[in-house]
Amino acid sequence: MIPNDGWSRRLVVRLVVIVLFFLVLTSHASGEWKEKVLYSFQGGANAGSVPAGGVVFDKQGNLYGVTSDGGGVYQLKPPAKKGEGWAESVIYVFKGNTEGDGATPEGGLIIDSAGNLYGTTAYGGTGNCVLLGVLVGCGTVYELSPPAQNGATWNESVLYSFPTAKQGYFPWGSLAFDGTGNLYGATQYGGGNGTTCDAYYQYCGAVFEVSPPKTKGGKWTEKVLHGFRSGTDGANPNGGLVFDAKGNLYGTTFGGGYESGECGSGGCGTAFELQPPAQKGGAWREKILHGFKGGNDGERPAAGLVFDTKGHLYGTTLNGVAGGTVFSLAPPRKGSQSWEEAVLYGFNENGGPFDPEGALIFDQDGNLYGTTYVGNGGSLQGSVFQLKPPLGKKQDPWSLHIMHGFLGPPDGDFPAASLIFDSDGDLYSTTQAGGVGTGCGHAGCGTVFEVSP
């Protein structure tokens, strides 16, 4: 089981990469889709490694993402001619809390219609958070604005620097916009509630809103919408929040919730809803939609949720069954207040893909796509998968199809982020290791990849 804190998770990624490089000798890809590594990260100063989150497109077809090691934001330009490679450039490197800037991005990017990029850093900023006796800052929310001319410098602005753990500590996952320009996200720790979630970080996590200034040149302001308490409440929210048509927010927590059986006092994680106040200035109301129980029910959701066209929610759990699950949550039926959870697929670590760590996406036909961190039907490097809904009765099982099984260097290793489609139906994302980079001291520094039919 991956530890329940961001710092330990990043250490585990490195250890797993090193161990599996020596253990895995042979593997094979399966499925009919073709995979291509668009870029291999090189590691070292300013070169970056261990991509955090997936990638986003701009209107020109360029891809953008971040690396947690090296602390940079990168751009990938598609080839000008067929047969050429994608061109990578680092458009910004975070300077850290000594200069009031962010450090260590641990979530993906989102992009607005003007091409501005938004994200979070886990550390840095001007906050007073201390880790292992070192002032590291509590994290930031930032914006990167494109230059007016090609080749010029991108402009970074720290929109909000978490001042203390009470306002939030260790932002995790991607942000979300509402219809009026406010940003929403989650911090793994902080928030002012709960005291037993981690030995090194304060509190049990928060969902926050960051609002733009009312006058030009003013400061962005932050509000904690909910501080998690653990226990029957959730703990350590994952980010990647989604809105419904009424403005309610939905997400998952890695811990908290049901605290019996397999998961013990740390809880197995939750899916939750946050309802906006009826009157301006009021408090948001939290509702636990489902508390995971482990075993056949799944445990430890590590990513956010996605809606289908009928208002059902879908997500993944990192553990449970024999290697994680894909689950759905159906909204309450008439006369009921409870959402109904169903496990659509249980992964099997004995010979198949397992440990889905990223969020899911839908295609126009209602098929789900995602990644597993390890396992591809014969080796341990991870997979891209498709889940097809049943053709017969509603209760029939969904069918799993492996689109690509990663092979390790020079191919990718260990995908942990969600996928995105381009206009042609091709899929894009990142792996945290693998590729041909040699500056990391282990089996590759990570990749950006494409999977196409």
C-alpha positions as CSV (number, residue, x, y, z in Angstrom):
1,M,0.0,0.0,0.0
2,I,1.3,3.4,-0.9
3,P,1.8,5.6,2.2
4,N,-0.8,8.2,2.9
5,D,1.3,11.3,2.5
6,G,2.7,13.0,-0.6
7,W,6.3,13.1,0.6
8,S,6.4,9.3,1.2
9,R,4.5,8.6,-2.0
10,R,7.3,10.3,-4.0
11,L,9.9,8.3,-2.2
12,V,8.0,5.1,-2.9
13,V,7.9,5.9,-6.6
14,R,11.7,6.1,-6.7
15,L,12.2,3.0,-4.7
16,V,9.7,1.0,-6.8
17,V,11.4,2.2,-10.0
18,I,14.8,1.0,-8.8
19,V,13.6,-2.4,-7.6
20,L,11.5,-3.2,-10.6
21,F,14.2,-2.3,-13.0
22,F,16.2,-5.3,-11.8
23,L,13.2,-7.6,-11.3
24,V,11.5,-7.2,-14.6
25,L,13.4,-9.0,-17.4
26,T,10.8,-9.6,-20.1
27,S,7.4,-8.2,-21.0
28,H,5.0,-7.8,-23.9
29,A,2.5,-5.3,-25.1
30,S,-1.1,-6.3,-25.7
31,G,-4.0,-4.7,-27.5
32,E,-4.5,-3.3,-31.0
33,W,-3.6,0.3,-30.3
34,K,-0.1,1.7,-31.0
35,E,1.9,3.6,-28.4
36,K,4.6,6.1,-29.1
37,V,6.9,7.9,-26.7
38,L,6.7,11.6,-27.6
39,Y,9.4,12.7,-25.2
40,S,11.7,11.2,-22.6
41,F,12.7,13.4,-19.6
42,Q,16.4,13.7,-19.1
43,G,16.7,14.5,-15.4
44,G,19.3,16.8,-13.8
45,A,19.1,20.5,-13.1
46,N,16.3,22.2,-15.0
47,A,15.7,19.1,-17.3
48,G,13.1,17.6,-15.0
49,S,11.9,14.1,-14.2
50,V,9.0,12.3,-12.6
51,P,6.0,14.0,-14.4
52,A,3.3,15.0,-12.0
53,G,-0.2,14.8,-13.5
54,G,-1.0,14.4,-17.1
55,V,-0.8,16.9,-20.0
56,V,-3.1,19.6,-21.5
57,F,-3.4,20.9,-25.1
58,D,-3.4,24.5,-26.2
59,K,-5.2,25.7,-29.4
60,Q,-2.1,25.2,-31.4
61,G,-1.7,21.6,-30.5
62,N,1.2,22.1,-28.0
63,L,1.2,19.9,-24.9
64,Y,2.0,21.2,-21.4
65,G,2.8,19.6,-18.1
66,V,5.0,19.7,-15.0
67,T,7.7,17.6,-13.4
68,S,7.9,17.2,-9.6
69,D,11.7,16.6,-9.7
70,G,13.4,19.6,-11.3
71,G,10.3,21.6,-10.4
72,G,9.5,22.8,-13.9
73,V,6.7,23.5,-16.4
74,Y,7.4,22.1,-19.9
75,Q,6.0,22.6,-23.4
76,L,6.0,20.0,-26.1
77,K,5.6,21.2,-29.7
78,P,4.4,18.8,-32.3
79,P,6.7,18.0,-35.2
80,A,6.6,20.4,-38.2
81,K,7.3,17.5,-40.6
82,K,6.2,13.9,-40.5
83,G,8.9,11.6,-38.9
84,E,10.4,14.4,-36.8
85,G,10.2,14.3,-33.0
86,W,8.2,16.6,-30.6
87,A,10.3,19.5,-29.4
88,E,10.5,20.0,-25.6
89,S,11.3,23.3,-23.8
90,V,11.1,24.2,-20.1
91,I,9.0,27.3,-19.9
92,Y,9.4,27.9,-16.2
93,V,11.4,26.6,-13.3
94,F,10.1,27.3,-9.8
95,K,12.5,29.2,-7.5
96,G,11.3,27.9,-4.1
97,N,10.3,29.6,-0.9
98,T,13.6,31.4,-0.4
99,E,12.3,33.7,-3.2
100,G,8.7,33.5,-2.3
101,D,8.0,31.2,-5.2
102,G,6.5,27.7,-5.3
103,A,8.4,24.4,-5.2
104,T,7.7,20.8,-6.2
105,P,4.5,20.8,-8.3
106,E,2.5,17.6,-7.5
107,G,-0.6,18.2,-9.6
108,G,-1.4,18.7,-13.3
109,L,-2.2,21.8,-15.2
110,I,-5.5,23.3,-16.5
111,I,-5.7,25.9,-19.3
112,D,-8.1,28.7,-20.0
113,S,-9.4,30.1,-23.3
114,A,-6.5,32.6,-23.5
115,G,-3.8,30.0,-23.1
116,N,-3.0,30.8,-19.5
117,L,-1.9,27.8,-17.4
118,Y,-2.9,27.2,-13.8
119,G,-1.6,24.8,-11.2
120,T,-0.3,24.2,-7.7
121,T,3.0,23.5,-5.9
122,A,3.1,21.3,-2.9
123,Y,5.7,23.4,-1.1
124,G,7.2,26.9,-1.4
125,G,5.6,30.2,-1.2
126,T,5.7,32.6,1.8
127,G,3.9,30.3,4.3
128,N,5.4,29.2,7.7
129,C,5.1,25.4,7.3
130,V,8.0,23.4,8.6
131,L,8.9,19.8,7.6
132,L,11.6,17.9,9.5
133,G,12.9,21.2,11.0
134,V,13.2,23.0,7.6
135,L,11.0,25.9,6.5
136,V,9.5,24.6,3.3
137,G,6.4,26.8,2.8
138,C,2.8,25.6,2.7
139,G,2.4,25.6,-1.1
140,T,1.1,27.9,-3.8
141,V,-1.5,28.4,-6.5
142,Y,0.1,29.9,-9.6
143,E,-0.6,31.2,-13.1
144,L,1.7,31.1,-16.2
145,S,0.8,33.5,-19.0
146,P,2.1,33.0,-22.5
147,P,4.4,35.5,-24.1
148,A,3.1,38.0,-26.7
149,Q,5.8,36.8,-29.1
150,N,7.0,33.3,-29.8
151,G,10.2,32.4,-28.0
152,A,9.8,35.1,-25.4
153,T,9.6,34.4,-21.6
154,W,6.4,33.1,-20.0
155,N,5.2,35.2,-17.0
156,E,4.6,33.4,-13.7
157,S,2.4,34.9,-11.0
158,V,1.8,33.4,-7.5
159,L,-1.9,33.9,-7.2
160,Y,-2.0,32.6,-3.6
161,S,0.6,31.5,-1.1
162,F,-0.9,29.4,1.7
163,P,0.3,31.3,4.8
164,T,-0.2,28.6,7.4
165,A,-1.3,25.0,7.6
166,K,-4.7,26.2,8.8
167,Q,-5.5,27.5,5.3
168,G,-4.1,24.4,3.6
169,Y,-0.8,22.6,3.3
170,F,0.5,20.5,0.4
171,P,-1.8,21.2,-2.6
172,W,-2.3,18.0,-4.5
173,G,-4.0,17.2,-7.9
174,S,-5.4,19.5,-10.5
175,L,-7.5,22.6,-10.1
176,A,-11.0,23.3,-11.4
177,F,-12.7,26.5,-12.7
178,D,-16.2,27.5,-12.0
179,G,-18.2,29.7,-14.4
180,T,-17.1,33.0,-12.8
181,G,-13.3,32.5,-12.8
182,N,-12.8,31.1,-9.3
183,L,-10.4,28.2,-8.8
184,Y,-11.0,25.2,-6.7
185,G,-8.6,22.6,-5.4
186,A,-7.5,20.4,-2.5
187,T,-4.6,20.2,-0.1
188,Q,-3.6,16.8,1.2
189,Y,-3.0,18.3,4.7
190,G,-3.9,21.5,6.5
191,G,-7.4,23.0,6.7
192,G,-7.5,23.4,10.5
193,N,-9.3,20.2,11.4
194,G,-8.1,16.7,12.4
195,T,-4.9,16.0,14.3
196,T,-4.1,12.3,13.7
197,C,-3.7,12.0,9.9
198,D,0.1,12.2,9.7
199,A,3.1,12.5,12.0
200,Y,4.8,15.2,10.0
201,Y,2.0,17.3,8.5
202,Q,-0.7,19.3,10.3
203,Y,-4.4,18.5,10.0
204,C,-6.3,16.2,7.6
205,G,-6.6,18.2,4.4
206,A,-8.9,20.8,2.8
207,V,-11.0,21.8,-0.2
208,F,-10.3,25.4,-1.0
209,E,-11.5,28.2,-3.3
210,V,-9.2,30.9,-4.7
211,S,-11.0,34.0,-6.0
212,P,-9.7,36.7,-8.4
213,P,-9.5,40.3,-7.1
214,K,-12.5,42.6,-7.6
215,T,-10.2,45.4,-8.8
216,K,-7.2,45.2,-11.2
217,G,-4.0,44.7,-9.4
218,G,-5.6,43.4,-6.2
219,K,-4.9,40.2,-4.4
220,W,-6.5,36.8,-4.9
221,T,-8.3,35.6,-1.8
222,E,-8.7,32.1,-0.5
223,K,-11.5,30.4,1.5
224,V,-11.4,26.9,3.0
225,L,-14.7,25.3,1.9
226,H,-14.2,22.2,4.1
227,G,-11.5,21.0,6.5
228,F,-11.5,17.2,6.8
229,R,-11.4,15.6,10.2
230,S,-10.8,11.9,9.5
231,G,-12.9,9.5,11.5
232,T,-16.2,9.2,9.8
233,D,-15.3,12.2,7.7
234,G,-12.7,11.9,4.9
235,A,-9.0,12.6,5.1
236,N,-6.4,13.7,2.6
237,P,-8.5,14.9,-0.4
238,N,-7.0,14.1,-3.9
239,G,-7.9,17.2,-6.0
240,G,-9.3,16.8,-9.5
241,L,-12.7,18.1,-8.3
242,V,-15.7,18.2,-10.6
243,F,-18.9,20.3,-10.6
244,D,-22.5,19.3,-11.4
245,A,-25.0,21.6,-13.1
246,K,-26.1,23.0,-9.7
247,G,-22.6,24.1,-8.6
248,N,-22.0,21.2,-6.2
249,L,-18.4,19.9,-5.9
250,Y,-17.5,16.3,-5.9
251,G,-14.2,14.5,-5.1
252,T,-12.5,11.7,-3.2
253,T,-10.3,11.4,-0.1
254,F,-7.4,8.9,0.1
255,G,-8.2,8.1,3.8
256,G,-10.9,8.6,6.4
257,G,-14.4,7.3,6.3
258,Y,-15.0,3.7,7.3
259,E,-12.5,2.9,10.1
260,S,-13.1,-0.8,10.7
261,G,-12.0,-4.0,9.0
262,E,-9.1,-4.0,6.6
263,C,-8.3,-0.3,6.7
264,G,-8.3,0.3,10.5
265,S,-8.1,3.7,12.1
266,G,-6.8,5.4,8.9
267,G,-10.0,4.7,7.0
268,C,-10.4,3.4,3.5
269,G,-11.2,6.7,1.8
270,T,-14.4,8.4,0.7
271,A,-16.3,10.0,-2.1
272,F,-17.8,13.3,-1.0
273,E,-20.0,16.2,-2.2
274,L,-19.8,19.8,-1.2
275,Q,-22.9,21.9,-1.6
276,P,-22.6,25.7,-1.9
277,P,-24.3,27.9,0.7
278,A,-27.9,29.0,0.0
279,Q,-26.9,32.6,1.0
280,K,-23.7,34.5,0.1
281,G,-21.1,34.2,2.8
282,G,-22.6,31.0,4.3
283,A,-20.8,27.8,4.9
284,W,-20.5,25.0,2.3
285,R,-22.1,21.7,3.4
286,E,-20.3,18.4,3.1
287,K,-21.9,15.0,2.5
288,I,-20.1,11.7,2.4
289,L,-21.5,9.8,-0.6
290,H,-19.7,6.6,0.1
291,G,-17.2,5.4,2.6
292,F,-15.0,2.6,1.1
293,K,-14.8,-0.6,3.2
294,G,-11.8,-2.4,1.6
295,G,-11.8,-5.9,0.1
296,N,-14.4,-6.3,-2.6
297,D,-15.6,-2.7,-2.1
298,G,-12.2,-1.1,-2.8
299,E,-10.1,1.2,-0.8
300,R,-7.8,4.3,-1.1
301,P,-9.1,6.3,-4.1
302,A,-6.1,8.2,-5.3
303,A,-7.7,10.4,-8.0
304,G,-10.9,12.5,-8.7
305,L,-14.2,11.6,-10.2
306,V,-15.9,12.0,-13.6
307,F,-19.6,12.3,-14.5
308,D,-21.5,10.5,-17.2
309,T,-24.4,12.0,-19.1
310,K,-26.9,10.6,-16.6
311,G,-25.3,12.1,-13.5
312,H,-23.5,9.0,-12.3
313,L,-20.0,9.4,-10.9
314,Y,-17.1,7.1,-11.8
315,G,-13.7,6.7,-10.2
316,T,-10.9,4.3,-9.2
317,T,-9.5,2.9,-6.0
318,L,-5.8,2.1,-5.7
319,N,-6.4,-1.0,-3.5
320,G,-9.2,-3.4,-2.8
321,V,-10.3,-6.7,-4.4
322,A,-6.9,-8.0,-5.5
323,G,-5.5,-4.9,-7.1
324,G,-7.8,-1.9,-7.1
325,T,-11.2,-1.2,-8.6
326,V,-13.2,0.9,-11.0
327,F,-16.5,2.0,-9.3
328,S,-19.6,4.0,-10.1
329,L,-21.9,6.0,-7.8
330,A,-25.5,6.4,-8.8
331,P,-27.5,9.4,-7.5
332,P,-30.2,8.8,-4.9
333,R,-33.4,7.3,-6.2
334,K,-36.7,8.9,-5.5
335,G,-37.5,8.8,-1.8
336,S,-33.8,8.0,-0.9
337,Q,-30.9,10.1,0.3
338,S,-28.2,7.6,-0.4
339,W,-26.0,7.2,-3.4
340,E,-25.5,3.7,-4.6
341,E,-22.0,2.4,-5.2
342,A,-21.2,-0.5,-7.6
343,V,-17.8,-2.0,-8.4
344,L,-17.6,-2.2,-12.2
345,Y,-14.3,-4.0,-12.4
346,G,-11.8,-5.5,-9.9
347,F,-8.2,-5.6,-11.0
348,N,-6.1,-8.7,-10.4
349,E,-2.4,-8.3,-9.4
350,N,-1.8,-12.0,-10.3
351,G,-1.0,-11.6,-14.0
352,G,-3.1,-8.6,-14.9
353,P,-2.9,-4.8,-14.7
354,F,-3.5,-3.4,-11.2
355,D,-3.3,-0.3,-9.0
356,P,-5.2,2.4,-11.0
357,E,-3.8,5.7,-9.6
358,G,-5.2,8.1,-12.2
359,A,-8.7,9.5,-12.9
360,L,-11.0,8.1,-15.7
361,I,-12.3,9.7,-18.9
362,F,-15.2,8.8,-21.2
363,D,-15.3,8.6,-25.0
364,Q,-18.5,9.6,-26.9
365,D,-19.6,5.9,-26.9
366,G,-19.6,5.6,-23.1
367,N,-16.4,3.6,-22.8
368,L,-14.1,4.4,-19.9
369,Y,-10.3,4.9,-20.2
370,G,-7.6,4.9,-17.6
371,T,-4.2,3.7,-16.5
372,T,-2.8,1.3,-14.0
373,Y,0.4,2.0,-12.2
374,V,1.8,-1.5,-12.6
375,G,1.0,-4.7,-14.4
376,N,0.2,-5.2,-18.0
377,G,-0.7,-8.9,-18.2
378,G,2.8,-10.2,-17.8
379,S,5.1,-7.6,-16.4
380,L,5.0,-4.8,-13.9
381,Q,5.4,-1.5,-15.9
382,G,1.7,-0.4,-16.1
383,S,-1.0,-0.2,-18.7
384,V,-3.5,2.0,-20.6
385,F,-6.9,0.3,-20.4
386,Q,-10.4,0.6,-21.8
387,L,-13.6,-0.5,-20.0
388,K,-16.6,-1.2,-22.1
389,P,-20.1,-1.1,-20.6
390,P,-22.2,-4.3,-20.8
391,L,-24.2,-4.9,-23.9
392,G,-26.9,-6.9,-22.1
393,K,-28.3,-6.5,-18.7
394,K,-27.3,-3.5,-16.5
395,Q,-25.8,-5.8,-13.9
396,D,-23.6,-7.6,-16.4
397,P,-19.8,-7.0,-16.0
398,W,-17.9,-4.3,-17.8
399,S,-15.2,-5.8,-20.1
400,L,-11.5,-4.8,-19.8
401,H,-9.3,-4.2,-22.9
402,I,-5.6,-3.4,-22.6
403,M,-4.8,-0.7,-25.1
404,H,-1.0,-0.7,-24.3
405,G,1.2,-2.5,-21.8
406,F,4.3,-0.5,-21.0
407,L,7.6,-2.3,-21.6
408,G,10.1,-0.2,-19.6
409,P,13.0,1.7,-21.1
410,P,13.0,2.9,-23.8
411,D,9.2,2.7,-23.3
412,G,7.5,4.3,-20.3
413,D,7.1,2.9,-16.8
414,F,4.4,3.5,-14.2
415,P,1.7,5.8,-15.5
416,A,-0.1,7.5,-12.6
417,A,-2.1,10.3,-14.3
418,S,-5.3,10.6,-16.2
419,L,-5.5,10.5,-20.0
420,I,-6.8,13.1,-22.5
421,F,-8.1,12.8,-26.1
422,D,-7.1,14.9,-29.0
423,S,-9.6,15.7,-31.8
424,D,-8.6,12.5,-33.7
425,G,-9.3,10.2,-30.7
426,D,-5.7,9.6,-29.8
427,L,-4.8,9.4,-26.1
428,Y,-2.0,11.3,-24.3
429,S,-0.5,11.2,-20.8
430,T,2.7,10.6,-18.8
431,T,4.6,7.9,-17.1
432,Q,6.6,8.6,-13.9
433,A,9.6,6.6,-15.1
434,G,11.0,4.9,-18.2
435,G,12.1,6.4,-21.4
436,V,15.7,7.0,-22.4
437,G,16.7,9.7,-19.9
438,T,19.9,8.9,-18.0
439,G,20.1,11.7,-15.5
440,C,18.0,10.1,-12.8
441,G,20.1,7.3,-11.5
442,H,17.4,4.7,-12.2
443,A,15.3,3.2,-15.0
444,G,14.5,6.3,-16.9
445,C,13.2,9.8,-15.9
446,G,9.6,9.5,-17.2
447,T,7.9,10.1,-20.5
448,V,5.0,11.7,-22.4
449,F,3.3,9.2,-24.6
450,E,0.6,8.9,-27.2
451,V,-1.7,5.8,-27.8
452,S,-3.5,5.8,-31.1
453,P,-5.9,3.3,-32.8
